[in-house]
């Protein structure tokens, strides 16, 4: 939903009713993850995607139908359906898509939800997508770490779902949760889709060099909030790194220590040290390797790596902390240019997040898509 939120809010404020299709569950090799959304406006225009093209036509028609009827629908598309081939989902996956009408009368909390997302305040949207009582389908509740807005129908439902939604929000997960019809922890009869909108993960790039510019661009494209930091003001300028969200002039180790102290980094944070200069990279790596971060990588040759490890050991960094360092950084792609090197680094980060081996898919068998790796980047 994040991808269509701006257009949804624009249509909402214009007093329009739109059809919104959201992926709420996936099975096997589904092309999009839960939370992917497609908006169908009254003028027939489309924003977003639920399947990368496989079932968009069918969802488009269904969205128009639910706007006309005013009743939401939970629809499954996949190889188990008789018309799976007809709608185009031939990849072998299964999608559950919840299609609903959205307008200001039925969703008064949308503006506050959008404001929280814009301000990077953690927030989740809980929607009943299936219930044995059809009148309950479509009820929504917005959940923040410290409060809620709206109701699913009873205090018991609200308490159970709010508790689970906060747990999902804390780990950055979007999922469908199942309850008894009255919100019982055990049982079935009610399915609630919890769409988490936590702030985007951070990518901290240390070293204002040409490789950093390429990394900032790719990191931004992948959805990270990118910071480039260097102690040299002549190099650390916004004009040199237009795709970074912020450029900081400071000593890397001092900046990172302050961000950790302020609680502005977490286990999703990616740190790339691209300076390959001991006076910069050793102090910042000392700080990074002792923190709970998602990924810490450092660029340099084999000789630079060996020298860096010696210096870090002399600085008192423990072996278990050194084991967290990705150095030399990236996957073996034969990369040479800054852009190719950025792809190599991003590929390693993606593989660690999802548990991929980094091998050619043509040389492997089994599933293409992975679940998050155990102990990997969140």
Backbone torsions as a table, in degrees:
resi	resn	phi	psi	omega
1	UNK	NA	-27.3	-179.1
2	UNK	-55.1	-39.1	-176.2
3	UNK	-66.3	-25.7	-177.3
4	UNK	-109.4	5.1	-171.5
5	UNK	-62.9	-41.2	-179.5
6	UNK	-62.1	-45.5	179.5
7	UNK	-68.7	-37.5	177.4
8	UNK	-60.4	-44.6	-178.6
9	UNK	-66.7	-38.0	179.0
10	UNK	-63.0	-46.4	178.8
11	UNK	-65.6	-39.2	179.8
12	UNK	-60.3	-46.8	-179.3
13	UNK	-69.5	-22.9	177.4
14	UNK	-82.2	-0.4	178.2
15	UNK	82.2	16.1	-178.4
16	UNK	-89.4	155.7	170.9
17	UNK	-106.5	125.2	-178.4
18	UNK	-117.0	158.3	172.2
19	UNK	-96.1	127.3	-177.6
20	UNK	-121.2	117.4	175.9
21	UNK	-103.4	130.1	-177.7
22	UNK	-129.6	131.7	173.9
23	UNK	-70.9	120.1	-178.2
24	UNK	-110.1	-14.2	176.7
25	UNK	-160.7	149.2	178.2
26	UNK	-136.6	153.4	179.0
27	UNK	-140.9	143.2	178.9
28	UNK	60.9	-138.8	-172.9
29	UNK	-89.9	56.0	178.8
30	UNK	-70.0	139.7	-173.4
31	UNK	-73.8	-25.5	-179.5
32	UNK	-127.3	155.7	-177.9
33	UNK	-90.0	161.3	174.4
34	UNK	-53.9	137.9	-177.2
35	UNK	104.8	-21.8	176.3
36	UNK	-62.0	138.7	-171.7
37	UNK	-138.8	155.8	176.2
38	UNK	-136.3	129.6	-178.7
39	UNK	-108.5	132.2	176.5
40	UNK	-115.7	115.5	-176.1
41	UNK	-86.7	164.5	179.4
42	UNK	-59.4	-27.6	179.5
43	UNK	-83.5	4.2	178.0
44	UNK	89.8	-3.5	179.7
45	UNK	-75.4	154.0	-175.6
46	UNK	-123.6	137.9	173.8
47	UNK	-127.5	131.5	176.7
48	UNK	89.3	-175.3	-176.0
49	UNK	-156.4	144.7	175.9
50	UNK	-107.7	-13.1	-175.5
51	UNK	-149.0	9.5	-177.6
52	UNK	70.2	18.0	176.4
53	UNK	117.9	-16.1	-173.6
54	UNK	-66.2	-49.2	-173.5
55	UNK	-121.3	13.9	-176.2
56	UNK	-56.7	-40.2	-179.1
57	UNK	-60.7	-44.5	-179.7
58	UNK	-67.5	-40.6	179.4
59	UNK	-67.5	-35.6	177.7
60	UNK	-58.5	-48.4	-180.0
61	UNK	-65.4	-41.2	-179.6
62	UNK	-65.7	-37.4	179.0
63	UNK	-61.6	-40.2	177.7
64	UNK	-65.7	-35.7	179.6
65	UNK	-67.6	-41.9	-177.3
66	UNK	-71.2	-30.7	175.5
67	UNK	-65.0	-41.0	-179.3
68	UNK	-69.2	-40.3	-177.4
69	UNK	-85.0	-26.2	-175.9
70	UNK	79.0	6.8	-176.9
71	UNK	-113.8	125.4	178.5
72	UNK	-70.2	157.3	-178.3
73	UNK	-137.3	136.2	170.6
74	UNK	-101.9	115.9	-174.4
75	UNK	-120.6	135.9	176.3
76	UNK	-102.3	134.4	175.3
77	UNK	-123.2	128.5	178.9
78	UNK	171.8	-178.1	-173.9
79	UNK	-66.4	-16.0	179.0
80	UNK	-81.8	-11.9	-179.9
81	UNK	-85.9	145.9	177.2
82	UNK	-61.6	-32.0	-177.5
83	UNK	-102.3	21.4	-177.9
84	UNK	-58.7	-43.9	-179.1
85	UNK	-68.3	-34.2	-178.4
86	UNK	-64.0	-38.1	-179.6
87	UNK	-84.2	-9.9	170.7
88	UNK	101.8	2.6	-178.7
89	UNK	-86.3	79.6	-174.0
90	UNK	-101.7	8.7	-177.6
91	UNK	-82.0	-5.3	-179.4
92	UNK	94.8	-2.0	-178.4
93	UNK	-92.9	174.5	178.0
94	UNK	-132.9	134.5	177.9
95	UNK	-122.0	134.3	166.0
96	UNK	-101.8	118.7	-177.9
97	UNK	-116.9	124.3	177.6
98	UNK	-97.6	121.0	-176.3
99	UNK	-115.2	126.0	-173.5
100	UNK	-140.4	153.4	170.5
101	UNK	-83.4	139.1	179.5
102	UNK	-127.7	126.5	173.9
103	UNK	-150.8	175.8	-174.5
104	UNK	-67.9	-30.8	-179.6
105	UNK	-69.7	-39.0	-175.9
106	UNK	-89.4	-13.1	-176.2
107	UNK	-139.7	66.7	-176.3
108	UNK	-65.9	-17.3	-177.8
109	UNK	-85.7	-1.6	-173.0
110	UNK	-60.9	-42.2	-177.3
111	UNK	-61.7	-44.9	179.8
112	UNK	-66.7	-37.4	175.3
113	UNK	-60.2	-49.1	-178.8
114	UNK	-63.4	-37.3	178.2
115	UNK	-64.6	-37.4	178.3
116	UNK	-67.6	-42.4	178.0
117	UNK	-61.8	-44.0	-179.9
118	UNK	-62.9	-38.0	-179.4
119	UNK	-83.9	2.2	-179.4
120	UNK	60.8	35.9	172.7
121	UNK	-90.8	126.6	-179.3
122	UNK	-58.5	130.0	-179.0
123	UNK	-154.2	150.1	178.6
124	UNK	-131.3	147.9	176.0
125	UNK	-112.3	119.0	179.4
126	UNK	-106.4	125.0	-177.3
127	UNK	-129.4	131.2	173.4
128	UNK	-74.0	115.6	-177.9
129	UNK	-105.0	-13.2	175.6
130	UNK	-153.4	138.6	179.6
131	UNK	-158.7	146.6	179.7
132	UNK	-65.2	-21.6	172.2
133	UNK	-102.2	107.6	-174.1
134	UNK	-58.6	-26.1	-179.3
135	UNK	-65.9	-17.9	-179.2
136	UNK	-83.7	-20.7	-176.3
137	UNK	-65.5	131.1	178.9
138	UNK	103.0	-11.9	177.7
139	UNK	-66.6	140.9	-173.9
140	UNK	-128.2	156.2	173.6
141	UNK	-146.2	133.7	177.0
142	UNK	-98.0	132.1	-172.7
143	UNK	-122.6	122.9	171.0
144	UNK	-106.7	167.1	178.6
145	UNK	-57.8	-25.5	-174.2
146	UNK	-122.1	2.6	-178.0
147	UNK	-165.3	172.9	176.2
148	UNK	-135.7	161.2	172.4
149	UNK	-136.6	138.6	-175.9
150	UNK	85.5	-179.3	-179.2
151	UNK	-153.6	148.7	176.3
152	UNK	-90.0	-6.3	175.8
153	UNK	134.8	-23.3	178.3
154	UNK	-156.2	158.6	179.4
155	UNK	-62.8	-35.4	-179.5
156	UNK	-66.4	-44.8	177.2
157	UNK	-60.9	-47.8	-176.5
158	UNK	-60.0	-42.9	-177.7
159	UNK	-65.7	-45.0	-178.2
160	UNK	-65.4	-46.7	-177.0
161	UNK	-70.5	-39.3	178.4
162	UNK	-60.9	-40.3	178.9
163	UNK	-62.8	-46.6	-179.8
164	UNK	-69.2	-37.9	179.8
165	UNK	-62.6	-39.1	178.6
166	UNK	-67.1	-34.9	175.9
167	UNK	-65.5	-42.8	177.4
168	UNK	-65.4	-40.6	-179.4
169	UNK	-63.5	-39.3	-178.8
170	UNK	-64.7	-28.1	-179.5
171	UNK	-104.0	4.9	176.8
172	UNK	72.4	25.5	-175.8
173	UNK	-104.3	143.8	173.1
174	UNK	-115.4	129.6	-173.5
175	UNK	-162.0	164.0	171.9
176	UNK	-96.8	129.0	-177.5
177	UNK	-115.0	142.1	-173.7
178	UNK	-113.6	142.1	-177.4
179	UNK	-141.2	173.1	166.2
180	UNK	-72.4	167.9	-173.9
181	UNK	-62.6	-20.5	178.5
182	UNK	-106.7	13.8	179.2
183	UNK	92.7	13.9	179.1
184	UNK	-63.5	142.6	-179.3
185	UNK	-64.5	-33.0	178.1
186	UNK	-113.4	144.8	179.9
187	UNK	120.9	-176.9	179.7
188	UNK	-142.7	167.6	-176.7
189	UNK	132.4	-15.2	177.8
190	UNK	-142.6	131.3	175.9
191	UNK	-120.0	129.7	-178.1
192	UNK	-121.5	124.3	176.9
193	UNK	-90.6	123.2	179.5
194	UNK	-108.5	111.2	-179.6
195	UNK	-100.4	110.6	-176.1
196	UNK	-89.3	133.7	176.1
197	UNK	-122.5	75.7	175.3
198	UNK	-88.3	159.8	178.3
199	UNK	-56.6	149.0	179.7
200	UNK	-62.5	150.3	177.5
201	UNK	-65.4	158.1	-177.2
202	UNK	-102.0	145.6	171.5
203	UNK	-120.7	115.6	179.0
204	UNK	-103.6	117.1	-178.3
205	UNK	-108.2	115.3	-179.4
206	UNK	-103.2	121.3	-177.6
207	UNK	115.7	107.1	-175.9
208	UNK	-87.7	71.8	-178.6
209	UNK	-122.0	177.7	-176.9
210	UNK	-62.5	-33.7	177.2
211	UNK	-64.3	-33.7	179.5
212	UNK	-67.2	-37.1	178.0
213	UNK	-61.8	-43.5	178.6
214	UNK	-66.3	-39.9	179.9
215	UNK	-66.7	-39.1	179.0
216	UNK	-63.2	-42.5	179.8
217	UNK	-63.9	-45.5	-178.7
218	UNK	-70.7	-38.8	179.0
219	UNK	-62.4	-41.4	177.1
220	UNK	-62.9	-41.9	179.3
221	UNK	-61.8	-34.3	-178.6
222	UNK	-82.3	-0.9	174.9
223	UNK	100.8	7.7	178.6
224	UNK	-84.1	151.6	167.7
225	UNK	-89.2	114.9	-166.6
226	UNK	-101.6	129.8	172.7
227	UNK	-120.2	128.2	172.4
228	UNK	-105.8	128.4	-176.6
229	UNK	-129.6	134.5	177.0
230	UNK	-155.8	147.7	-178.7
231	UNK	-80.2	-8.0	-174.9
232	UNK	-101.5	106.7	-174.8
233	UNK	-63.4	-25.5	-179.8
234	UNK	-68.0	-25.6	-179.7
235	UNK	-99.6	-34.6	-176.3
236	UNK	-86.0	82.0	-179.8
237	UNK	-128.6	149.2	179.8
238	UNK	-63.7	-31.7	-179.4
239	UNK	-66.5	-28.1	178.6
240	UNK	-82.5	-20.1	-177.0
241	UNK	-132.3	65.6	-175.2
242	UNK	-65.2	-21.5	-177.5
243	UNK	-92.7	-2.6	173.9
244	UNK	-80.2	145.3	177.5
245	UNK	-73.7	-29.3	175.6
246	UNK	-154.1	149.0	176.7
247	UNK	-122.7	124.9	-172.8
248	UNK	-116.6	132.5	173.4
249	UNK	-99.8	106.9	-179.1
250	UNK	-171.0	162.4	172.6
251	UNK	-68.5	130.6	-174.9
252	UNK	-52.9	-45.6	-176.5
253	UNK	-66.5	-35.8	179.8
254	UNK	-69.5	-41.8	178.9
255	UNK	-64.1	-46.1	-178.2
256	UNK	-64.6	-41.3	179.1
257	UNK	-61.4	-39.3	179.6
258	UNK	-68.1	-38.9	178.2
259	UNK	-66.0	-38.6	176.9
260	UNK	-65.4	-45.0	-179.7
261	UNK	-61.4	-36.2	-179.1
262	UNK	-81.5	-5.3	179.8
263	UNK	75.0	25.2	-177.5
264	UNK	-96.5	6.8	172.1
265	UNK	-127.0	157.5	-179.0
266	UNK	-150.3	-165.2	-175.1
267	UNK	-76.2	0.4	172.0
268	UNK	-96.9	-9.9	-173.0
269	UNK	-70.9	133.9	178.0
270	UNK	-107.7	130.0	177.9
271	UNK	-117.6	124.5	174.7
272	UNK	-120.8	123.4	-179.4
273	UNK	-105.4	109.1	-171.0
274	UNK	-112.0	9.8	-174.5
275	UNK	-75.6	-32.8	-169.3
276	UNK	38.7	47.1	175.2
277	UNK	-132.4	117.1	-173.0
278	UNK	-53.0	-36.7	-175.7
279	UNK	-69.2	-20.0	174.9
280	UNK	-97.4	-50.6	-167.1
281	UNK	-79.3	-31.9	-179.8
282	UNK	-65.7	-48.3	178.8
283	UNK	-61.6	-40.9	-178.4
284	UNK	-71.4	-33.2	177.3
285	UNK	-69.1	-34.0	174.2
286	UNK	-55.9	-45.7	-179.6
287	UNK	-68.8	-46.3	-174.3
288	UNK	-64.9	-42.8	-175.1
289	UNK	-71.9	-15.8	178.5
290	UNK	-96.0	-2.1	-179.7
291	UNK	-102.3	164.6	176.9
292	UNK	-91.5	90.8	-178.3
293	UNK	-120.1	162.1	-178.8
294	UNK	-75.4	-36.1	-174.0
295	UNK	-158.8	135.3	174.7
296	UNK	-132.0	117.3	-179.8
297	UNK	-130.0	150.9	-179.6
298	UNK	-135.7	134.4	-177.5
299	UNK	-88.8	150.0	176.1
300	UNK	154.1	168.2	178.9
301	UNK	-74.0	173.6	175.1
302	UNK	-59.2	-40.7	-179.8
303	UNK	-65.5	-42.9	177.4
304	UNK	-62.0	-41.0	178.5
305	UNK	-60.3	-47.8	-178.9
306	UNK	-61.4	-42.2	178.3
307	UNK	-65.6	-39.3	-179.9
308	UNK	-64.7	-43.8	179.7
309	UNK	-63.2	-38.9	177.8
310	UNK	-62.3	-45.0	-179.4
311	UNK	-65.4	-39.0	179.0
312	UNK	-66.8	-38.9	176.3
313	UNK	-64.1	-41.3	178.1
314	UNK	-64.2	-28.1	178.6
315	UNK	-80.8	-3.7	176.5
316	UNK	94.8	12.5	177.8
317	UNK	-73.6	128.2	-175.4
318	UNK	-73.3	157.9	-179.1
319	UNK	-61.3	-38.3	179.6
320	UNK	-66.9	-28.3	175.5
321	UNK	-76.6	-39.8	177.6
322	UNK	-63.2	-29.4	-179.2
323	UNK	-65.4	-17.3	179.4
324	UNK	-81.5	-10.5	-174.4
325	UNK	-81.8	126.1	173.6
326	UNK	-90.9	99.9	-176.2
327	UNK	-155.0	131.5	-7.6
328	UNK	-58.6	147.4	-170.5
329	UNK	-75.3	146.6	172.3
330	UNK	94.4	174.5	175.2
331	UNK	-92.9	159.2	179.9
332	UNK	-78.5	86.7	177.4
333	UNK	-107.0	-2.0	-174.4
334	UNK	75.1	23.5	-175.2
335	UNK	-65.8	143.9	178.2
336	UNK	-127.5	-48.0	-176.8
337	UNK	-77.2	163.2	175.7
338	UNK	-56.2	-40.3	-178.9
339	UNK	-67.3	-43.4	177.5
340	UNK	-64.2	-39.2	178.6
341	UNK	-64.3	-39.1	177.1
342	UNK	-61.9	-40.0	176.7
343	UNK	-63.1	-40.9	178.9
344	UNK	-61.2	-43.8	179.4
345	UNK	-66.2	-46.5	179.4
346	UNK	-60.9	-37.5	179.2
347	UNK	-63.0	-39.3	178.0
348	UNK	-65.9	-42.8	179.7
349	UNK	-61.5	-44.5	179.8
350	UNK	-64.1	-42.2	-179.0
351	UNK	-64.5	-36.9	179.0
352	UNK	-71.6	-32.0	178.9
353	UNK	-69.2	-43.3	-171.9
354	UNK	-105.0	-3.1	177.8
355	UNK	80.6	21.4	176.9
356	UNK	-75.4	155.0	-177.1
357	UNK	-90.9	-11.1	-178.4
358	UNK	78.6	11.4	179.6
359	UNK	-88.8	165.4	174.8
360	UNK	-67.3	130.4	179.4
361	UNK	-60.8	-30.8	179.0
362	UNK	-63.6	-21.5	-178.6
363	UNK	-100.2	6.7	-178.1
364	UNK	-119.9	171.1	176.0
365	UNK	-131.3	167.4	178.5
366	UNK	93.0	-163.3	-174.8
367	UNK	-65.3	144.3	175.1
368	UNK	-85.6	-43.3	-178.6
369	UNK	-89.5	143.4	-177.6
370	UNK	-116.0	156.7	166.6
371	UNK	-82.3	160.4	178.6
372	UNK	-53.2	137.6	-177.4
373	UNK	-70.0	142.3	176.3
374	UNK	-62.1	121.3	-180.0
375	UNK	76.6	6.9	-178.8
376	UNK	-84.4	-171.2	179.2
377	UNK	-66.8	132.8	-179.8
378	UNK	-70.9	NA	NA
